[in-house]
Amino acid sequence: MGAAMAEAAIDPQVVPGKPGCALAYLRAHNDSDPHQLAHDAVAVPPTTRRLPVRRWNGAPAMVGEAMAATEVLADEVLADEVPVALVYNGISHAVMLATPDDLEDFALGFSLSEGIVDCRTELYDIEVVCHGAGIELRMQLAAAAMYRLKSSRRMRTGKTGCGLCGIESLQQFDQAIPSVPCGGILSASALQLAMQGLCLFQDLHAATGAAHAAGWASANGSVQLVREDVGRHNALDKLIGAMARQGIASHSGFAVVTSRASYEMVQKAARAGMPLLAAVSAPTAMAVRLADAAGLTLAGFVRAQRHVAYTHPQRIAEC
């Protein structure tokens, strides 16, 4: 970790668990900045800030009217984004930019989806530590998991949305991925229902317009669990971690995300044992190849009355 992070760690504020951590972090920093306005915790999610802005609108109020530009002073709600360091047995492994909420879910989900731990029981403890430079997730791994982590030599300092930060050569780019379980057959309408339902649970995005969501739906399309983050990979990691902590079986439904389906999104879903990943936007060609090899059904452009099945369409009944 950099010098700034090390200096800030001299007098950290230790928060034992997820509840209140992000809110405590934001309150401490909002109060120290006179330009930050206190937000209404009821009106908007706690992981946001209000900022004074100038809004300009040059569009006519009604079709056919003359254009009359307006400029007004207003408050804008912004999603917060902070450096979150993932530290295993005292060794810093990654620094991600993330929304400071559901951090214990993020810690476990990242550890599972990156193959650092094989199961939840290999992660003994998670301590959330907030200080001036950001937030540390201090985790204690089982000896076998820590040995694998050291042996992998993949020490990554990542940014949101970057899937290969930190590897030093093409030889370190491992495309091996486990096969997913068969899973059940669901209807095309279940995909539509899940994507529509996901929108209803996006409190952070509704307040800011700047967050992705990942949700878990049952086979009939009913959304069971949702996690949000400014980064699409982080949102999926949080979902994977939340499912593991709550004991939700990955073969019992499917995942739906408000983003494109990248290589890493498919990789994370497959490692979590999800049989189907449905995205609102397109996948990449590499993501399709990986999904096909893993036996994962990958659906894109899941929107009103339509979707595209890129791999293993037999899980989706077109009715």
N, C-alpha and C positions, 0 to 999 in steps of 0.2 A: 504494500500500500504506500501511497505517496507521503511526503513529509507533512503535508497539511492534515491528512487523516491521523497520522501518528501524534501530532501535537494536540489535536482536538480530543484525543482519547485519554488525555491526562486526567480529566475530571468528567467522565461520562455520566449520563443519566441512565441508569439501568431500569428497564421496564420488564417485569417478569413474564408477561405474555402479550398476546396481540391486543386485547381490549384496551383502548385508550392510548396505545403507543403512538399511532400516527397523529392523533389529535393533540397529544402532549407535545410532540415534536413541532407541529404547526403552530400551536399556541405560543410556544417559547420563541419561535422565530418571527411570527407576526407581531408579537408584542414589542420586539426589539427593533422593528422597522416602522418608522412613522408613516411611511407611504402605504403600508398595508392597512386595510380597513377590516375591522372585526366582522366575521361572517356570522350569519344566522345558522346555527347548527341544525335547526329544524328545516329550514328552507333548502339548504344545499348539503351535499355530503361533507364530512369533516375534512377530507383530503383535498380541499380547494382553498383558493384565496380570492378575495375581491380586490380588483384594481380599478382606479379611476381611468377612464378612457374617453376619447373623442370619437363618437360614431358619426360617420358621414354617409349619406344616402342620396344618390343622384338619380334614382329611378322615379318615374312618375307614379303618383299615388294610384291612378286608374288608367287603363288603356285609353289612349287618345288624348290624355291631358298633357299639357306642356311640362317639360322637365323642370323641377324646382329643387335644387340641391339643398339639403338640410344638414346641419352639423349640431350635435348636442353633446353635452357632458353627461356621462353615465357611469355606472359601475358594471364591470365585466367579471364574471366568475371564471376562474382559470383552474385547470387541473394541476395539482402539484406533482413535481417530479424531482426525486432526490437520488443521490448515489447510495446504493445499497450494496454493502460488501458482504460476500459469503465467505466465512472463515471456518475452516475445518480443523479441529484439534489444534488451534492456534496458528494455522497456516492460511494466509489469504489466498483464495482460489480465483475469485472473480469479483468485479465491481460492475453492477448493472444499474442503469437508470430506470427507476420504477416508481409507481405510485405507492406511498408509504401506508399501505393498508393490507390486511390479510397476509402479514409477513411470515407467520409461521407456516401457513399454507404454501407460500412461495418457497420458503426454505426446503420443505419436504418435497414439494413438486419438482423443483429444480434438481434436487439431489437424485430423485427417481428418474426423471426424464433424461438427465445427462449420464445416467449409468453409474453415478458415484455410489449409490446404495442399490442393492437388489430388492430390498423390501423395507417397510417402515421400521421394523425392529432393529435394523442396523444403524439407525439414527437415534442415539440415546437421549440427547437433550438439545434444545434450542433456546438461546438467550438473545433477546432483542435489546440492543444497546444503542441509544440515541445520543448524538452529540453534534457539535457545531458543523462538522464537515459532512455529515450524513448519518447513516444508520448501519450498524454492524449486526449481522446474524451470526452469532457464535455458536457453532454446532459441535457436538461430540459424537464421533463416529466409532463404530466397532473396529477392532484392530484389523480384521480382514478387509473391510471397506477402505480404511485408511491406507493399507498396503496397496490396494488396487489404484487408489487415487495417486499415490506417489509414483507408482509404476507407469501410469499412463503418460506422464510428462506433458499433460495438456493443461498448462497454467494459462488461463484465458482472462484478459481484462476486456470485458465486452461492453458494447453499447446496445441500447434497445434496438432490436431488429437485425442484429448482426449474428449470423450463425456459426461463423468460422474464425472469429477473432481469437488470436493467441496461438494458433497452430503454426509451426515453423516451416513445414514442408508439405508437399502433396502426399508424401508417404504417410503423414499423420492423419490424413483425411479418410476416416474409416466409414465406409458405407454399409457395413454389416448391420443388420437389423433383425430382430426376432419376428417370427410369424405370429399374426394375431389370431385369437380364437375365432371360430366360425361365426358365432353370434346368430341372432334370429333374423327373420325377414320382416321388414317394415314397409309401410305404404308410402307412396310419393307424397301423399297429403300430410304424413307425419313430419316430413322434412319441412314443408311449408309452415305447419303449425309451430314447430320448434323455433324456426327463425323468427316468426312473428312474436312468439312468446318471449324470446330472448330480449327483444326490444323493450318489453314491458318492465324488465328488471335492470335496465341500464341507468341507474340513478346518476352516476358520475358523468356519463356521456350526455344525458339529458340536460344536466346543469352546465356542461362545459363544451360539448361537441368535440372533445379531444381524447376520448378513451375507447379502447377496444374491449370486447367482452368474449368470454368463452363460457359456454353452458353445457350442462349434461341433461339429456332428455331421455325419458323412458321410450320404449319401442312405439308407443302410441303418439309420441310427439310432445308429451307434457314435460315442460322444463322443470327439473328438480333442483338444480344448483347452478349458480352463476357467480363468476368472479370477473372483476374489471381491472384494467391497468392501462396506462398510457402506451405500453408496448404489447403487441399481440402475443409474442412469445411468453411474456410474463403472465398475461392473463391465463394462458393455457397451463403454464406451470402452477399457478395458484389453484386452478380447477383440479389438476391432477393431485396436488397436495391435499386439497379439501376432501376429495373423494377418498383418498387413502386414510385420512384421519377419521372420516365418518364411516369407513368400512363399506363404501359403495362399490359393488362389483363392476368392473369395467366392461364385462360382456353383457350387462343388463340393459344397455341402451346405446346411445351414440352421442358424439360431441358436435356442437355447432359453434361456429366462430364468426365474428364480424370483421373478417379480413380476407386477404388472399391466402391461399394455402401454399406456403413455402416448403422447401425441403425439410427445414428444421421442424416446422409444425407437424408434418407427417411423421418425422422421426420420433418426436415426443409422443404423439398419439399412439404409434405402434409400440413403443417401449412401455407405454401404460396399459397395453392390451386392449385398446379401443378398436372395435371392428369397423367403425364407420366415422369418418370426419366430413362434416358438411360445412362449406364456407360460402359466404355471401358473394365473394369475388372469385377470380380465376386461380388455378394452381399454376406452378411453373412446370416445365417439362421434366425437370429432375424430380420434382415432388411426385409426379405421376409415375415415373419409373420406379421410385422407391416404394410407393403405395402398392403398385402391382406386384413387386417382389415380396412384399410383406403380407400380401393377402388382404390388405385393407381396402375397403370401399371408400373412394374419394369422390365426393360430389362438390361441384362448384356452381357459381351463379344461382344459388338457392334463393330465389325471390318469388314474388307473387306468381303462382301457377306455373312455375318452370324451374328446372334444374338441369344440370349436365352431369351424367355419371361417367367419370373418366376411367375408373378401374372397378373390377368385380361388381358389376351391376346386378348380379343375381340376388343381392341382399335387399334390393328395392323393388317392390311389386308396383308396377305402373298402373295403379288403380286407386 
